[in-house]
Every structure is written in C-alpha cells, then in structure tokens.
Amino acid sequence: MMDASELSELAFFQDINRDVIDFLAKGSEVRQMDQGEILLHQHDRAIALYFLATGKVQFLIHVAGMDDLLVGTDSEFGALIGWSVFRAPYRHTVTVRCERECSFIRIPRTLLTELMAESPLIAYTLLRRVAIVLARRLEHNRDRLIASSGVEGRNMVEPAAAMRTRGSDPLVEFENLGSDQESTFRFLRHVTFFEAMSDHHLRSMLSLGRMIRVNPGTTLFQ
C-alpha cells in the first residue's frame, strides 16, 4: 500500500476521481532498484504497470544472434513503463534496465483490470492516455532518428517523389493471397501483435487480404 497523494502527483492520473486513486493506491507499492538491475524482460508476461519516480532507465530490444540493442532512455518523472498490461497478449515488447539507481510506482494489472471492468468511462480515459503517451514516444523516437541521420526534416528526399521523377510506376503487383495464404497464416501466427487472435478470426482476416509488391524506395503511406 502507498500514499494516494503520490499517485495523484503523476500526470497520467491528473483529474482522475479521488476514489479511483484511493482504490489503486491500496494495492500499489514503491519499488527500489539498483543500477544495472532489470525491471522487466522483453516477452515476459505483463503483470504490473510502472511509473518512474526517480532515476533513469534504458529500453532494450533483444535480437537473435546479437547483443541487446539500446533503443531509448527515459528519466522523466512519471514516465509510463509496461503499457502491455492494457493489451492482449499482455507481454512486454522491450527489456527495461536501470541506468542508475531507480524507484518505481508499481500498480498490479489485476487492479487495473477490475477498475476498467467496473467503469467503462475510466477504461476509456486510461486507454486514451496510454495512446497519447505512446504517440508522443513514437514522435520523439522519430525525431531522434532524423536528428542522428544528420538530415533535417523535409530536406529528406521523398522516395515516392524520386520514383515519380524517374517516371516509374511504384506498383508492381496487386493480387489475392491465394496459395500464399497458408504460409502467411503460419507467419502471422507467431507475430506478437496477433498472438491473442483466434485461428478462425486470423484466417477470416487473411481471406480479405491481398499481397502488394512494390518497387524499392516506394512510400506506402505518408
């Protein structure tokens, strides 16, 4: 159990009803971790949501045959960690390691699930805030990637524009999956995004899908 005032200080819970804060605080705790310790591992079950209280964390992705790749860091107070508690199949997409001594606010997934089941409004509010956090994180990583490339924003050459300049049709082939449907099914069956989808629904989705083959450098969407 922790002091509800500590939860209410988090931007994520700003303007949330005090009764909700009190309910979450009763089952939450503050966890201290040393430099180099792992808070959570990629692919592990997501059983709790965390908020960074002090310190700095690293986000790493494991790639087979390689060392873990550092894809980001965060030291902002209240940084949300472990968003996979809100989405099936409830498995973490990154490993989180303490770059220096850290403290975290830990909220069990069971509490969040119970709260969201009882109040659709609270469920909508929390999920919307998670989406906003992830969108901002994606935008930040995009800007960081552009900055590291040494090219400024719109000075980058648009692949689609380059294709148009050459007068080439970017679309090579657009066809039903046909005989490729079964191999595509087996591939998607092992993709984390579709892990919680039943075989029936995955096959139904594939029956509507089509294969697009494009020329190198083509922009699919902007």
C-alpha positions as CSV (number, residue, x, y, z in Angstrom):
1,M,0.0,0.0,0.0
2,M,1.2,3.5,-0.8
3,D,0.1,7.1,-0.1
4,A,-2.6,8.1,-2.6
5,S,-1.0,11.6,-2.8
6,E,2.0,10.0,-4.6
7,L,-0.3,8.6,-7.3
8,S,-2.2,11.8,-7.7
9,E,1.0,13.6,-8.5
10,L,1.5,11.6,-11.6
11,A,0.4,13.4,-14.8
12,F,-1.2,10.1,-16.0
13,F,-3.7,10.3,-13.2
14,Q,-4.4,14.1,-13.4
15,D,-8.0,14.9,-12.9
16,I,-8.9,11.3,-12.1
17,N,-11.6,10.8,-9.4
18,R,-10.1,10.6,-5.9
19,D,-12.0,7.3,-5.2
20,V,-10.2,5.8,-8.2
21,I,-6.8,7.0,-6.9
22,D,-7.5,5.6,-3.4
23,F,-8.5,2.2,-4.9
24,L,-5.3,1.9,-6.9
25,A,-3.1,3.2,-4.0
26,K,-4.3,0.4,-1.7
27,G,-2.7,-2.3,-3.9
28,S,0.2,-0.3,-5.2
29,E,3.8,-0.1,-3.9
30,V,7.1,1.8,-4.4
31,R,9.9,-0.5,-5.6
32,Q,13.6,0.5,-5.3
33,M,16.1,-1.0,-7.7
34,D,19.9,-0.6,-8.1
35,Q,21.9,0.4,-11.1
36,G,22.1,-2.4,-13.7
37,E,19.0,-4.2,-12.4
38,I,16.3,-5.4,-14.8
39,L,12.8,-4.1,-14.1
40,L,11.2,-6.3,-16.8
41,H,12.2,-8.6,-19.6
42,Q,11.1,-8.5,-23.2
43,H,8.4,-11.1,-23.9
44,D,7.7,-11.7,-20.2
45,R,4.1,-11.6,-19.0
46,A,2.9,-8.0,-18.2
47,I,1.6,-8.3,-14.7
48,A,2.0,-4.7,-13.5
49,L,2.2,-1.1,-14.7
50,Y,5.1,1.1,-13.6
51,F,5.8,4.8,-13.3
52,L,9.3,6.1,-12.9
53,A,9.7,8.1,-9.7
54,T,13.4,8.6,-9.6
55,G,16.5,7.6,-11.7
56,K,16.9,6.8,-15.3
57,V,16.0,3.7,-17.3
58,Q,17.2,2.1,-20.6
59,F,14.9,0.4,-23.1
60,L,16.5,-2.6,-24.9
61,I,15.3,-4.9,-27.7
62,H,16.8,-8.4,-28.0
63,V,17.7,-9.5,-31.5
64,A,18.7,-13.2,-32.0
65,G,22.4,-13.6,-32.5
66,M,23.2,-10.1,-31.3
67,D,23.6,-8.2,-28.0
68,D,20.6,-6.4,-26.7
69,L,20.1,-3.2,-28.7
70,L,19.6,0.1,-26.7
71,V,16.7,1.9,-28.4
72,G,16.0,4.6,-25.8
73,T,16.3,6.0,-22.3
74,D,14.0,8.0,-20.0
75,S,14.5,9.9,-16.8
76,E,11.2,11.9,-16.7
77,F,9.3,11.8,-13.5
78,G,6.1,9.7,-14.0
79,A,7.3,8.0,-17.2
80,L,4.9,5.2,-18.0
81,I,6.5,1.7,-18.3
82,G,4.9,-1.6,-19.1
83,W,1.9,-0.4,-21.2
84,S,1.4,-4.0,-22.3
85,V,-0.8,-4.5,-19.3
86,F,-3.5,-2.8,-21.3
87,R,-3.4,-5.0,-24.3
88,A,-3.5,-8.7,-25.1
89,P,-1.4,-10.9,-25.2
90,Y,0.0,-8.9,-22.2
91,R,3.7,-9.4,-22.9
92,H,6.4,-6.8,-22.7
93,T,7.9,-5.5,-26.0
94,V,11.2,-4.3,-24.5
95,T,13.6,-5.0,-21.7
96,V,13.9,-2.2,-19.1
97,R,17.1,-1.8,-17.2
98,C,18.1,0.8,-14.6
99,E,20.9,3.0,-15.9
100,R,21.3,4.3,-12.4
101,E,19.5,3.7,-9.0
102,C,15.8,4.0,-9.6
103,S,12.5,3.9,-7.8
104,F,9.2,3.0,-9.4
105,I,5.5,3.1,-8.5
106,R,4.1,-0.4,-9.2
107,I,0.4,-1.0,-9.9
108,P,-0.8,-4.6,-10.4
109,R,-2.6,-5.4,-13.6
110,T,-5.4,-7.1,-11.6
111,L,-6.3,-3.8,-10.0
112,L,-6.4,-2.0,-13.4
113,T,-8.5,-4.8,-15.0
114,E,-11.0,-4.7,-12.1
115,L,-11.3,-0.9,-12.2
116,M,-11.8,-0.8,-16.0
117,A,-14.4,-3.6,-15.9
118,E,-16.4,-1.7,-13.4
119,S,-16.2,1.7,-15.2
120,P,-16.2,2.0,-19.0
121,L,-15.5,5.7,-18.6
122,I,-12.4,5.1,-16.6
123,A,-11.3,2.4,-19.0
124,Y,-11.7,4.8,-22.0
125,T,-9.8,7.6,-20.1
126,L,-6.9,5.4,-19.2
127,L,-6.6,3.8,-22.6
128,R,-6.8,7.2,-24.3
129,R,-4.0,8.4,-22.1
130,V,-1.8,5.4,-22.9
131,A,-2.4,6.0,-26.6
132,I,-1.2,9.7,-26.1
133,V,1.9,8.6,-24.3
134,L,2.8,6.1,-26.9
135,A,2.2,8.5,-29.8
136,R,4.4,11.1,-28.1
137,R,7.1,8.5,-27.5
138,L,6.9,7.4,-31.2
139,E,7.2,11.0,-32.3
140,H,10.2,11.6,-30.1
141,N,12.0,8.5,-31.4
142,R,11.2,9.5,-35.0
143,D,12.7,13.0,-34.3
144,R,15.7,11.4,-32.6
145,L,16.3,9.1,-35.6
146,I,16.1,12.0,-38.1
147,A,18.5,14.1,-35.9
148,S,21.0,11.2,-35.8
149,S,20.9,10.8,-39.6
150,G,22.2,14.4,-40.0
151,V,19.3,15.3,-42.3
152,E,16.8,17.9,-41.3
153,G,13.1,17.1,-41.6
154,R,11.7,17.9,-45.1
155,N,15.1,18.2,-46.6
156,M,15.0,14.4,-46.8
157,V,14.3,13.1,-50.4
158,E,10.8,11.6,-50.5
159,P,11.2,8.1,-52.1
160,A,7.8,8.4,-53.8
161,A,8.8,11.8,-55.3
162,A,12.0,10.2,-56.5
163,M,10.0,7.4,-58.1
164,R,7.8,9.9,-59.8
165,T,10.8,11.8,-61.1
166,R,12.0,8.6,-62.8
167,G,8.6,8.1,-64.3
168,S,8.3,4.7,-62.8
169,D,5.1,3.1,-61.6
170,P,5.7,2.1,-57.9
171,L,3.0,-0.6,-58.1
172,V,4.4,-3.9,-59.4
173,E,1.7,-6.4,-58.4
174,F,-1.6,-6.3,-56.5
175,E,-3.2,-9.8,-56.1
176,N,-5.1,-12.0,-53.7
177,L,-3.0,-14.1,-51.3
178,G,-4.2,-17.3,-53.0
179,S,-1.8,-20.2,-52.4
180,D,0.3,-17.9,-50.1
181,Q,-2.5,-17.6,-47.6
182,E,-1.5,-20.7,-45.6
183,S,2.2,-19.7,-45.3
184,T,1.1,-16.1,-44.4
185,F,-1.1,-17.6,-41.7
186,R,1.8,-19.6,-40.2
187,F,4.0,-16.5,-40.3
188,L,1.4,-14.2,-38.6
189,R,0.5,-16.9,-36.0
190,H,4.0,-16.2,-34.5
191,V,3.7,-12.4,-34.6
192,T,3.1,-10.9,-31.1
193,F,0.5,-8.5,-32.5
194,F,-1.8,-11.4,-33.5
195,E,-1.0,-13.7,-30.6
196,A,-4.3,-13.1,-28.9
197,M,-6.4,-13.5,-32.1
198,S,-8.1,-16.9,-32.6
199,D,-7.2,-19.0,-35.7
200,H,-10.7,-18.5,-37.0
201,H,-10.5,-14.7,-36.9
202,L,-7.0,-14.6,-38.3
203,R,-7.9,-16.8,-41.3
204,S,-11.0,-14.7,-41.9
205,M,-8.9,-11.6,-41.9
206,L,-6.4,-13.2,-44.4
207,S,-9.3,-14.2,-46.7
208,L,-9.8,-10.5,-47.2
209,G,-6.2,-9.6,-47.6
210,R,-4.2,-9.0,-50.7
211,M,-0.5,-9.1,-51.5
212,I,1.1,-5.9,-52.7
213,R,4.5,-6.0,-54.3
214,V,6.2,-2.6,-54.9
215,N,9.4,-1.2,-56.3
216,P,12.3,-0.4,-54.0
217,G,12.0,3.1,-52.5
218,T,8.3,3.3,-52.7
219,T,6.4,5.1,-49.9
220,L,3.4,3.1,-48.9
221,F,1.7,5.9,-46.9
222,Q,2.6,9.4,-45.6
